[in-house]
Amino acid sequence: MAIDTLGANALASNSVTTAKIAADAVTSAKIPAGAVVVGDIADGSITTAKLAADAVTAAKLADNAVVTANLASGAITTGVMPTGTVIQTVSGRTDTRVVSNGISVDIVSAAITPTSTSNKILIYGSLSAFSDVNHVGIRLYRNGIHIADAPEVQSGTTFNMVQIVSASFDNNNHGNNNNASFGSNAVLFYDSPSSTSALTYLFKLHQPGSGHNLYVNGGANTYQSATSNIILQEIVG
């Protein structure tokens, strides 16, 4: 008489070896829950191809399980960085002494290309600027467009660029007796350009009218010298 059914109790321990199991004979449906534990899985036996999409979630990753070496080049994009993250920094510097009697004179500039229209640009200037007339000030330009002032360029003009240090930019409280304005200035401005094109930010020294001398990186004496710096940072918005 043929045997159609053989109960599990009729099998001796270890009598069914791997070699006696047909390919694909053991399916997921035949394995009870919890039957396969971590200790039963050989190292490297679970490959990426065997993982279902989204099978590995953040909750399943141990602390510090993912290190820098595990990240593919370009895997972390600016789009996944939190608001306020600095994602690029560029700078410019000049120690060239410039004298001009025009209405304005360039101080220092730098260019940056934002990666997203929602990101912001923080502009920091450490500027050496002098004049032999009052009512001068620092103007900031973006691609040739005037976007900010510090301090007031003319009496009564509202400025909107943060002046961190001024030592001292106007020695006559914005009078009109042609006393000199002078100083090393530190200024900040937070810009929202809404652009992914190249942007050039330029600081200028500006006076109400031409005819008086403006000095960059030095004063009236040729032995006086200084430097001016600009730093641009793109910040996730």
C-alpha positions in Angstrom: 0.0 0.0 0.0 1.3 3.4 -1.0 1.8 6.1 1.6 0.1 9.3 0.6 0.7 11.2 3.8 3.6 11.2 6.2 3.1 13.1 9.5 5.9 15.2 10.9 6.1 12.8 13.9 7.0 10.0 11.6 10.2 11.8 10.6 13.4 11.4 12.5 15.2 14.5 13.6 17.4 15.9 10.8 16.1 13.2 8.4 15.0 15.8 5.8 18.1 17.6 4.6 18.4 20.5 2.2 19.4 18.1 -0.6 16.1 16.3 -0.3 14.0 19.5 -0.7 13.0 20.3 -4.2 13.7 23.8 -5.5 11.0 26.3 -4.3 9.3 23.5 -2.3 9.4 25.6 0.9 7.3 28.8 0.3 6.7 31.7 2.6 3.2 30.3 3.3 4.7 27.1 4.7 6.9 28.9 7.2 5.2 29.8 10.5 5.5 33.2 11.9 8.7 33.6 13.9 10.2 30.3 12.6 13.2 32.1 11.0 15.2 34.3 13.4 18.2 36.5 12.7 20.5 33.6 13.8 19.2 31.5 10.9 20.1 34.0 8.2 23.6 33.8 6.8 25.6 37.0 6.5 25.0 38.6 3.1 22.1 36.3 2.2 19.6 39.2 2.1 20.5 41.4 -0.8 19.0 44.7 -2.0 17.2 42.9 -4.7 15.3 40.8 -2.1 14.0 43.8 -0.2 10.6 45.1 -1.1 10.2 48.8 -1.9 10.1 50.8 1.4 10.7 47.6 3.5 13.5 49.3 5.4 12.1 52.3 7.3 13.9 54.8 9.5 12.3 53.0 12.6 14.1 49.8 11.6 17.6 51.4 11.5 19.7 51.3 14.6 21.3 54.5 15.9 24.4 55.3 13.9 23.7 52.4 11.5 24.1 54.7 8.5 27.5 56.4 8.3 28.9 58.7 5.7 30.6 55.8 3.8 27.1 54.3 3.2 25.8 57.3 1.4 26.0 57.5 -2.4 27.4 60.6 -4.0 24.6 63.1 -4.3 22.2 61.1 -2.2 21.5 64.0 0.2 20.2 66.9 -1.8 19.4 70.5 -0.7 15.7 69.6 -1.0 15.9 67.4 2.1 17.9 69.8 4.3 16.0 71.6 7.1 15.3 75.3 6.9 18.2 77.4 8.0 20.9 75.1 6.7 23.8 76.8 5.0 24.4 74.9 1.7 27.1 77.1 0.1 29.5 79.9 0.9 31.5 82.1 -1.4 33.6 85.2 -0.6 35.4 88.1 -2.1 38.3 90.2 -0.9 40.2 93.3 -2.1 43.0 95.4 -0.7 43.2 97.7 -3.7 43.2 101.3 -2.7 40.7 103.4 -4.7 40.2 107.2 -4.7 37.2 108.7 -6.5 35.3 112.0 -6.5 32.3 110.5 -8.3 28.9 109.9 -6.7 29.9 106.3 -5.8 32.8 103.9 -5.9 32.9 100.1 -5.8 34.2 98.5 -2.6 34.0 94.7 -3.0 31.8 92.1 -4.7 31.2 88.3 -5.1 28.9 86.1 -7.1 26.7 83.1 -6.1 24.2 80.9 -7.9 21.3 79.8 -5.6 20.1 76.2 -6.0 16.5 77.0 -5.3 14.2 80.0 -5.7 13.0 79.5 -2.2 16.4 79.9 -0.6 17.8 83.0 0.9 21.2 84.8 0.6 22.9 86.2 3.7 25.4 88.9 2.7 28.1 90.0 5.2 30.5 92.9 4.5 33.6 93.9 6.4 34.3 97.2 4.6 37.0 99.9 4.8 35.5 103.2 3.4 36.4 106.8 4.0 35.4 110.2 2.6 36.0 113.9 3.1 32.2 114.8 3.2 29.3 113.8 5.5 26.2 111.9 4.5 28.0 109.1 2.8 26.9 105.5 3.3 27.2 101.9 2.1 24.9 100.7 -0.7 24.3 97.1 -1.6 23.5 96.1 -5.2 22.3 92.8 -6.7 23.1 92.4 -10.4 23.3 96.2 -10.6 20.0 96.8 -8.7 20.2 98.9 -5.5 18.6 96.8 -2.8 19.9 98.1 0.6 21.6 101.0 2.5 23.5 101.4 5.7 23.6 103.9 7.2 21.4 106.6 5.7 23.0 107.9 2.5 21.3 111.3 2.9 19.7 112.8 5.9 16.2 111.5 6.4 16.7 108.4 4.2 15.6 105.1 5.8 18.2 102.4 5.7 17.4 98.7 5.9 20.8 96.9 6.1 22.0 95.9 9.6 25.1 97.7 10.6 27.0 95.6 13.1 30.0 97.8 13.6 30.6 101.4 12.6 33.7 103.1 13.9 32.5 105.8 13.2 31.0 106.3 9.8 30.0 109.9 10.3 31.7 112.2 12.8 29.3 115.1 12.7 26.0 113.4 13.3 25.0 113.8 9.6 25.8 117.5 9.6 26.6 119.4 6.4 29.9 121.2 7.2 32.0 118.8 5.0 33.6 117.1 8.0 34.9 113.6 7.0 33.0 110.4 7.3 35.2 107.4 7.9 35.4 104.0 9.3 35.5 100.2 9.0 32.0 98.9 8.8 30.5 95.5 9.3 27.1 95.1 7.7 24.6 92.3 7.2 21.7 91.9 4.8 19.3 88.9 4.3 18.1 88.8 0.7 15.3 86.8 -0.9 16.2 86.9 -4.6 13.8 84.1 -5.8 16.4 83.1 -8.4 18.6 80.2 -9.5 20.6 82.4 -11.8 24.1 83.8 -11.0 23.8 86.8 -8.7 26.6 89.3 -8.1 26.4 91.3 -4.9 28.4 94.5 -4.8 29.0 97.0 -2.0 29.5 100.6 -3.0 30.5 103.8 -1.0 27.9 106.4 -2.0 27.7 110.2 -1.4 24.8 112.6 -2.1 26.6 114.4 -4.9 29.9 114.2 -6.7 32.9 116.4 -6.1 34.2 115.1 -2.8 36.7 112.4 -2.4 35.7 108.8 -1.6 38.4 106.4 -0.4 38.3 102.6 -0.4 40.9 100.6 1.6 42.8 103.6 2.7 42.5 107.3 3.4 44.0 110.5 1.9 47.5 109.5 2.9 49.0 106.9 0.5 50.6 105.0 3.4 47.2 104.1 4.9 45.9 100.7 3.8 43.2 98.3 4.6 41.1 95.4 3.2 37.4 94.9 2.4 35.6 91.5 2.4 32.3 90.1 1.4 30.8 86.7 2.3 27.7 85.2 0.7 25.9 82.2 2.1 22.9 80.4 0.5 20.5 79.3 3.3 17.6 76.9 2.9 14.4 78.9 3.0 
